[in-house]
């Protein structure tokens, strides 16, 4: 019985330890244990990881908690002041230290004082602190908007690098077949040694393109990982999103109106006006003089007595007029900054929209037939060259044109997707018509 109990206890302990290990591992490690190959993430996954793990953003979010703590400070009341003293003690006459002398010839005081704030200072301090917290929240939201754009841009760059690498590997494999065929033709005497050497030398360019594309992909994934939070994904992760054209509808006016209601930087500028008004009201309240009331208990010469005091500064010279004037001008500054930010929002949407339209026109040119024509020209030249009906120079020229067209299309597609992300950032939302 004891042996079975020990076995059961060991099994339970091992299961508990395994569960703790699984919970302590990062999300990507748990995902990797249930699948083969590198972890692949979509653009939405990348954005969520960055919002949850980017250290710069996490540091910025602490400013919200700091501002909320300042609300607590602003809403505190003044502390009461307690004091006491005992006077006329016979320091150099120890013989006089008796109960009669202490009762009849010394003085003892005990009192309590409190500062009563006038003009609603605490209320206005608290309101100003809350308004500043609202501004801080909007500023952090704007940091999230900027980070989202950075992540999306880096993700598109990684997709472009991966697509360019796939193209380079396909071209390398295809041209390797051409080299093999050319070698057979050279051995059969169908082409000269010079043409065969030119074909082999051209292979170097394909190999170089593949190596550079591989390096570009590694660097793009490394840059993206920095934005996601280095520990949020493993070293061998990859992107999984479709690198393809995404049509966008909607007119400029609707996008601008939407941006005016969604952009967090504009909301922060509007809240700055509210915060400036709160500081102005606080400055006026601070111009009110506070009253200090004090109650004392005194024992002197055998007599018990009570005393009450009150004091208030006379506002003859200092009525906080300088701070009131500064706060009034700060309101005007915040209002002008709000107008500037509003104009900036409209300009950002306009620029991003026009950039998207221009890049869309370029994409449509490629999709209208240029890519197919480049593919057909290459296939025809390759077919003709392999059968001796076309010259080497014609074939190499068609090969270069095809590679240039394919790479240019991928770069144009990346530019279009980047302009789409810029429009999303300018509008302040990822949901576009």
C-alpha positions as CSV (number, residue, x, y, z in Angstrom):
1,X,0.0,0.0,0.0
2,X,2.8,2.4,0.9
3,X,4.6,1.6,-2.4
4,X,1.5,2.4,-4.5
5,X,1.0,5.6,-2.6
6,X,4.6,6.7,-3.3
7,X,4.2,5.9,-7.0
8,X,1.0,7.9,-7.2
9,X,2.7,10.9,-5.4
10,X,5.7,10.8,-7.8
11,X,3.4,10.7,-10.8
12,X,1.3,13.7,-9.6
13,X,4.5,15.7,-8.7
14,X,5.9,15.1,-12.2
15,X,2.7,16.1,-13.9
16,X,2.5,19.3,-11.8
17,X,6.2,20.2,-12.7
18,X,5.5,19.6,-16.4
19,X,2.4,21.9,-16.2
20,X,4.5,24.6,-14.6
21,X,7.2,24.3,-17.3
22,X,4.6,24.5,-20.1
23,X,3.0,27.6,-18.5
24,X,6.4,29.3,-18.0
25,X,7.5,28.9,-21.6
26,X,6.9,31.6,-24.2
27,X,3.9,31.3,-26.5
28,X,6.0,30.6,-29.5
29,X,7.8,27.8,-27.7
30,X,4.5,26.1,-26.9
31,X,3.4,26.5,-30.5
32,X,6.7,25.2,-31.8
33,X,6.3,22.0,-29.7
34,X,3.1,21.2,-31.5
35,X,4.3,21.7,-35.1
36,X,7.3,21.0,-37.3
37,X,9.4,23.7,-38.9
38,X,9.8,27.3,-38.0
39,X,7.0,29.4,-36.4
40,X,5.2,31.5,-39.0
41,X,3.3,34.6,-38.0
42,X,0.8,36.8,-39.8
43,X,0.7,40.6,-39.9
44,X,-2.0,40.6,-37.3
45,X,0.0,38.3,-35.1
46,X,3.1,40.6,-35.5
47,X,1.1,43.7,-34.5
48,X,-0.4,42.0,-31.4
49,X,3.0,40.7,-30.3
50,X,4.5,44.2,-30.7
51,X,1.7,45.8,-28.7
52,X,2.2,43.2,-25.9
53,X,6.0,42.9,-25.8
54,X,7.7,45.9,-27.4
55,X,9.8,47.3,-24.5
56,X,9.7,50.9,-25.7
57,X,5.9,50.8,-25.7
58,X,5.7,49.1,-22.3
59,X,7.9,51.8,-21.0
60,X,5.6,54.5,-22.4
61,X,2.6,52.8,-20.8
62,X,4.1,53.3,-17.4
63,X,3.5,57.0,-17.8
64,X,-0.2,56.3,-17.5
65,X,0.3,54.7,-14.1
66,X,2.6,57.6,-13.1
67,X,-0.1,60.1,-14.1
68,X,-2.7,58.2,-12.1
69,X,-0.4,58.3,-9.1
70,X,-0.2,62.0,-9.5
71,X,-4.0,62.1,-9.4
72,X,-3.8,60.6,-5.9
73,X,-1.3,63.2,-4.8
74,X,-3.4,66.0,-6.2
75,X,-6.4,64.9,-4.3
76,X,-4.7,64.7,-0.9
77,X,-5.7,67.1,1.9
78,X,-3.1,69.0,3.9
79,X,-1.9,67.2,7.1
80,X,-2.8,68.7,10.5
81,X,0.1,70.0,12.5
82,X,0.6,68.9,16.1
83,X,3.1,70.6,18.4
84,X,4.0,70.6,22.1
85,X,6.5,72.2,24.4
86,X,7.5,72.4,28.1
87,X,9.3,75.5,29.2
88,X,11.2,76.8,32.3
89,X,12.6,73.5,33.4
90,X,15.3,73.9,36.1
91,X,18.2,72.7,34.0
92,X,21.0,73.7,36.4
93,X,19.1,73.4,39.6
94,X,18.3,69.8,40.1
95,X,17.1,70.5,43.6
96,X,14.1,72.4,42.2
97,X,12.9,69.5,40.1
98,X,10.0,68.6,42.3
99,X,6.3,68.3,41.6
100,X,5.4,71.6,43.2
101,X,7.9,73.6,41.0
102,X,7.0,71.7,37.9
103,X,3.3,72.3,38.5
104,X,3.5,76.0,39.6
105,X,6.5,77.4,37.8
106,X,6.8,75.7,34.4
107,X,4.8,76.1,31.2
108,X,3.5,73.3,29.0
109,X,1.8,73.8,25.7
110,X,0.0,71.4,23.3
111,X,-1.7,72.4,20.2
112,X,-3.2,71.4,16.8
113,X,-3.2,73.4,13.7
114,X,-4.8,72.9,10.3
115,X,-4.6,74.7,6.9
116,X,-8.0,75.2,5.3
117,X,-7.6,75.6,1.5
118,X,-9.9,78.1,0.0
119,X,-11.1,78.5,-3.6
120,X,-11.5,74.8,-4.3
121,X,-7.8,74.2,-4.7
122,X,-8.0,70.5,-4.1
123,X,-10.8,70.0,-6.6
124,X,-9.1,71.9,-9.3
125,X,-5.8,70.1,-8.6
126,X,-7.6,66.8,-9.0
127,X,-9.3,67.9,-12.2
128,X,-6.1,69.1,-13.7
129,X,-4.4,65.8,-12.8
130,X,-7.2,63.8,-14.4
131,X,-7.1,65.9,-17.6
132,X,-3.3,65.3,-17.8
133,X,-3.9,61.5,-17.4
134,X,-6.3,61.6,-20.3
135,X,-3.7,63.4,-22.4
136,X,-1.1,60.8,-21.4
137,X,-3.5,57.9,-22.4
138,X,-4.0,59.5,-25.9
139,X,-0.2,60.0,-26.3
140,X,0.4,56.4,-25.5
141,X,-2.3,55.4,-28.0
142,X,-0.5,57.5,-30.5
143,X,2.7,55.6,-29.7
144,X,0.8,52.4,-30.4
145,X,-0.3,53.8,-33.7
146,X,3.2,54.6,-34.7
147,X,4.5,51.2,-33.5
148,X,1.8,49.5,-35.5
149,X,2.9,51.3,-38.7
150,X,6.6,50.4,-38.0
151,X,5.7,46.7,-37.5
152,X,3.6,46.7,-40.7
153,X,6.3,48.4,-42.7
154,X,8.9,45.9,-41.4
155,X,6.6,43.0,-42.1
156,X,6.1,44.2,-45.7
157,X,9.8,44.5,-46.0
158,X,10.2,40.9,-44.8
159,X,7.5,39.7,-47.3
160,X,9.4,41.5,-50.1
161,X,12.6,39.9,-49.1
162,X,11.0,36.5,-49.0
163,X,9.4,37.0,-52.4
164,X,12.6,38.2,-53.9
165,X,14.4,35.2,-52.4
166,X,11.8,32.9,-53.9
167,X,12.2,34.6,-57.3
168,X,16.0,34.4,-57.1
169,X,15.9,30.7,-56.2
170,X,13.5,30.0,-59.1
171,X,15.7,31.9,-61.5
172,X,18.7,30.1,-60.3
173,X,17.1,26.7,-60.7
174,X,15.8,27.5,-64.1
175,X,19.1,28.9,-65.3
176,X,20.9,25.9,-63.9
177,X,18.8,23.8,-66.3
178,X,19.8,26.1,-69.1
179,X,23.5,25.7,-68.2
180,X,23.1,21.9,-68.2
181,X,21.4,22.0,-71.6
182,X,24.1,24.3,-72.9
183,X,26.8,21.9,-71.7
184,X,25.1,19.1,-73.6
185,X,24.9,21.3,-76.7
186,X,28.5,22.3,-76.3
187,X,29.6,18.7,-76.1
188,X,27.5,17.9,-79.2
189,X,29.1,20.8,-81.1
190,X,25.8,22.8,-81.4
191,X,27.3,25.9,-79.7
192,X,30.8,27.3,-79.4
193,X,32.9,27.2,-76.3
194,X,32.7,31.0,-76.0
195,X,28.9,30.8,-75.8
196,X,29.0,28.1,-73.3
197,X,31.4,30.1,-71.1
198,X,29.2,33.1,-71.3
199,X,26.3,31.0,-70.1
200,X,28.4,29.7,-67.2
201,X,29.6,33.2,-66.3
202,X,26.0,34.4,-66.3
203,X,25.3,31.8,-63.6
204,X,27.4,33.9,-61.2
205,X,24.9,36.7,-61.3
206,X,22.0,34.4,-60.4
207,X,24.0,32.9,-57.5
208,X,24.9,36.4,-56.3
209,X,21.2,37.5,-56.5
210,X,20.2,34.5,-54.4
211,X,22.8,35.2,-51.8
212,X,21.9,38.9,-51.5
213,X,18.2,38.0,-51.3
214,X,18.9,35.5,-48.5
215,X,20.8,38.2,-46.6
216,X,18.0,40.7,-47.1
217,X,15.5,38.3,-45.7
218,X,17.6,37.5,-42.6
219,X,18.1,41.2,-41.9
220,X,14.4,42.0,-42.5
221,X,13.3,39.3,-40.0
222,X,15.9,40.5,-37.5
223,X,14.6,44.1,-37.7
224,X,11.0,42.9,-37.4
225,X,11.9,40.8,-34.3
226,X,13.3,43.8,-32.6
227,X,10.0,45.6,-32.9
228,X,8.0,42.5,-31.8
229,X,10.0,42.1,-28.6
230,X,13.1,39.9,-29.0
231,X,11.8,37.1,-26.7
232,X,8.3,36.9,-28.3
233,X,9.4,34.8,-31.3
234,X,12.2,32.2,-31.8
235,X,15.2,32.9,-33.9
236,X,14.0,30.8,-36.8
237,X,10.6,32.3,-37.2
238,X,9.2,33.4,-40.5
239,X,6.3,35.5,-42.0
240,X,3.2,33.8,-43.2
241,X,1.1,36.6,-44.7
242,X,0.1,36.7,-48.3
243,X,2.3,39.1,-50.3
244,X,-0.4,40.2,-52.7
245,X,-2.5,43.1,-54.0
246,X,-5.2,44.4,-51.7
247,X,-7.8,46.7,-53.3
248,X,-9.0,49.7,-51.2
249,X,-12.2,51.8,-51.9
250,X,-13.3,55.0,-50.3
251,X,-12.9,58.6,-51.1
252,X,-10.6,61.2,-49.7
253,X,-13.2,63.2,-47.9
254,X,-14.6,60.2,-46.0
255,X,-11.1,59.1,-44.9
256,X,-10.3,62.6,-43.7
257,X,-13.5,62.8,-41.7
258,X,-12.8,59.4,-40.2
259,X,-9.2,60.5,-39.3
260,X,-10.5,63.6,-37.4
261,X,-12.4,61.2,-35.1
262,X,-9.9,58.4,-34.7
263,X,-6.4,59.9,-34.6
264,X,-5.1,59.7,-31.0
265,X,-2.6,62.6,-31.5
266,X,-5.5,64.9,-32.5
267,X,-7.5,63.7,-29.5
268,X,-4.4,64.4,-27.3
269,X,-4.2,67.9,-28.7
270,X,-7.9,68.5,-27.9
271,X,-7.4,67.1,-24.4
272,X,-4.5,69.5,-24.0
273,X,-6.9,72.4,-24.4
274,X,-9.1,71.0,-21.6
275,X,-6.0,70.4,-19.5
276,X,-4.9,74.0,-20.1
277,X,-8.3,75.3,-19.0
278,X,-8.0,73.2,-15.8
279,X,-4.6,74.6,-15.0
280,X,-6.0,78.1,-15.5
281,X,-8.8,77.5,-13.0
282,X,-6.2,76.0,-10.6
283,X,-4.1,79.1,-11.0
284,X,-7.0,81.3,-10.1
285,X,-7.8,79.1,-7.1
286,X,-4.2,79.4,-6.0
287,X,-4.7,83.1,-5.9
288,X,-7.1,82.7,-3.0
289,X,-5.4,82.9,0.4
290,X,-5.6,80.0,2.7
291,X,-6.7,80.2,6.4
292,X,-4.7,78.5,9.2
293,X,-6.6,77.7,12.4
294,X,-4.9,76.6,15.6
295,X,-6.1,75.5,19.0
296,X,-3.7,75.4,22.0
297,X,-3.9,74.0,25.5
298,X,-1.5,75.7,28.0
299,X,-0.6,74.9,31.6
300,X,1.3,77.8,33.1
301,X,1.7,78.8,36.8
302,X,-0.7,76.2,37.9
303,X,-3.4,77.5,35.5
304,X,-5.0,75.5,32.7
305,X,-5.9,77.6,29.7
306,X,-7.0,77.3,26.1
307,X,-6.0,79.5,23.2
308,X,-7.3,79.8,19.6
309,X,-5.5,81.4,16.7
310,X,-6.3,82.1,13.1
311,X,-4.1,83.6,10.3
312,X,-4.5,84.4,6.7
313,X,-2.0,86.1,4.3
314,X,-3.0,89.6,3.1
315,X,-3.1,89.5,-0.8
316,X,-1.6,92.9,-1.2
317,X,1.3,92.0,-3.5
318,X,1.1,88.3,-4.4
319,X,-2.2,87.3,-5.8
320,X,-0.7,84.7,-8.2
321,X,-1.3,87.1,-11.1
322,X,1.8,85.9,-12.9
323,X,0.8,82.3,-13.0
324,X,-2.8,83.2,-13.9
325,X,-1.5,85.2,-16.9
326,X,0.8,82.4,-18.0
327,X,-2.0,79.8,-17.8
328,X,-4.2,82.1,-19.9
329,X,-1.6,82.2,-22.7
330,X,-1.1,78.4,-22.3
331,X,-4.8,78.0,-23.3
332,X,-4.1,80.0,-26.5
333,X,-1.1,77.9,-27.2
334,X,-3.0,74.6,-26.8
335,X,-5.8,75.9,-29.0
336,X,-3.3,76.8,-31.8
337,X,-1.6,73.4,-31.4
338,X,-4.9,71.7,-31.8
339,X,-5.6,73.6,-35.0
340,X,-2.1,72.7,-36.3
341,X,-2.6,69.0,-35.4
342,X,-6.0,69.0,-37.2
343,X,-4.4,70.4,-40.3
344,X,-1.6,67.9,-40.0
345,X,-4.1,65.0,-39.9
346,X,-5.8,66.2,-43.0
347,X,-2.5,66.7,-44.8
348,X,-1.3,63.2,-43.7
349,X,-4.4,61.6,-45.1
350,X,-4.2,63.6,-48.3
351,X,-0.5,62.6,-48.9
352,X,-1.1,59.0,-48.0
353,X,-4.2,58.7,-50.2
354,X,-2.4,60.2,-53.2
355,X,0.5,57.9,-52.7
356,X,-1.8,54.9,-52.6
357,X,-3.5,56.0,-55.8
358,X,-0.2,56.5,-57.6
359,X,1.2,53.1,-56.5
360,X,-2.1,51.5,-57.4
361,X,-1.8,52.9,-60.9
362,X,1.7,51.4,-61.2
363,X,0.5,48.0,-59.9
364,X,-2.3,48.0,-62.5
365,X,0.2,48.6,-65.3
366,X,2.0,45.4,-64.3
367,X,-1.2,43.5,-63.8
368,X,-2.6,44.6,-67.2
369,X,-0.2,42.4,-69.1
370,X,3.4,43.4,-68.7
371,X,4.2,40.5,-66.4
372,X,2.6,38.0,-68.7
373,X,4.4,39.5,-71.7
374,X,7.8,39.3,-69.9
375,X,7.1,35.7,-69.0
376,X,6.1,34.8,-72.6
377,X,9.1,36.5,-74.1
378,X,11.4,34.6,-71.8
379,X,9.7,31.3,-72.4
380,X,9.8,31.8,-76.2
381,X,13.5,32.9,-76.2
382,X,14.4,29.9,-74.0
383,X,12.6,27.5,-76.2
384,X,14.1,29.0,-79.3
385,X,17.6,29.0,-77.8
386,X,17.5,25.4,-76.7
387,X,16.6,24.4,-80.2
388,X,19.2,26.6,-81.8
389,X,16.7,29.1,-83.3
390,X,17.8,32.1,-81.2
391,X,21.1,33.6,-80.4
392,X,22.7,33.5,-77.0
393,X,22.5,37.3,-76.7
394,X,18.7,37.3,-77.4
395,X,18.1,34.7,-74.8
396,X,20.2,36.4,-72.1
397,X,18.5,39.7,-72.9
398,X,15.0,38.1,-72.5
399,X,16.2,36.5,-69.3
400,X,17.4,39.8,-67.8
401,X,14.1,41.6,-68.9
402,X,12.1,38.9,-67.2
403,X,14.0,39.1,-64.0
404,X,13.9,42.9,-64.0
405,X,10.1,42.9,-64.6
406,X,9.4,40.4,-61.9
407,X,11.6,42.1,-59.3
408,X,10.2,45.5,-60.3
409,X,6.7,44.2,-59.8
410,X,7.5,42.9,-56.4
411,X,9.1,46.2,-55.4
412,X,6.1,48.1,-56.7
413,X,3.8,45.8,-54.8
414,X,5.8,46.4,-51.6
415,X,5.5,50.2,-52.3
416,X,1.8,49.8,-52.7
417,X,1.4,47.9,-49.5
418,X,3.6,50.4,-47.6
419,X,1.4,53.2,-48.9
420,X,-1.6,51.3,-47.7
421,X,-0.1,51.1,-44.3
422,X,0.7,54.8,-44.4
423,X,-2.9,55.5,-45.2
424,X,-4.0,53.3,-42.2
425,X,-1.6,55.2,-40.0
426,X,-2.8,58.5,-41.3
427,X,-6.5,57.6,-40.8
428,X,-5.8,56.1,-37.4
429,X,-7.4,52.7,-38.0
430,X,-6.6,49.5,-39.7
431,X,-10.1,49.1,-40.9
432,X,-10.4,50.8,-44.4
433,X,-13.3,50.4,-46.9
